């Protein structure tokens, strides 16, 4: 009897579905709870920003979503497929073929050209092993670097290096693009260029999750998820989130004024 192919997930199935996600690190005799029962759904084609202060759990959550680390408890489904029981080889395949990673420090091989850097993910993927150079060229043209394919990282500006990194993340046609502080090393003008590239990719239907500490960058997303002490503190459309944040800031300011008045009385 022939094997049946795994059915494709329904179009309504979230790209990311997280329930009760926890991550506890052991540091000597202490246990640090980096994530504390996170629930989160991200739809296909959605552009979401994750924000939070240092230690809020945003980087840990990004590692979980990228299958770079395993949770201590809870469930994570990627396009409807549970990741909890995947072995190391299966997780590596998922990272290579279904998730595109973009980092603050670009993570490019310094002695390799732009096209060689973009071809790297396809070396480990049977999906696009043939025609890798052609696909890399197309990815570089897609991010506006068709005339920089033979340049090495030290011959490129910071914005151009990040564009190479984005092309590398896109070359295997990932279901999800995960970006961890992708504008953290860029000036304001270059930041705007890179974020506009993200919005163009989103307009083409790409699912994007970006971790950032910059309110201006997060403002380009459809939705902002804020973490505090390993929990989701707020989650809503960008406009509503901005109003909520302004309200919290005004309340904090009013509390500070009342405290000052009490101290001076």
PyMOL commands that set and color helices and strands:
alter all, ss='L'
color gray80, all
select helices_A, chain A and resi 58-65+88-97+114-123+132-142+153-155+158-170+188-203+215-218+238-264
alter helices_A, ss='H'
color red, helices_A
select strands_A, chain A and resi 16-27+30-42+47-51+73-78+81-82+99-103+176-180+207-211+223-228+231-237
alter strands_A, ss='S'
color yellow, strands_A
deselect
rebuild
show_as cartoon
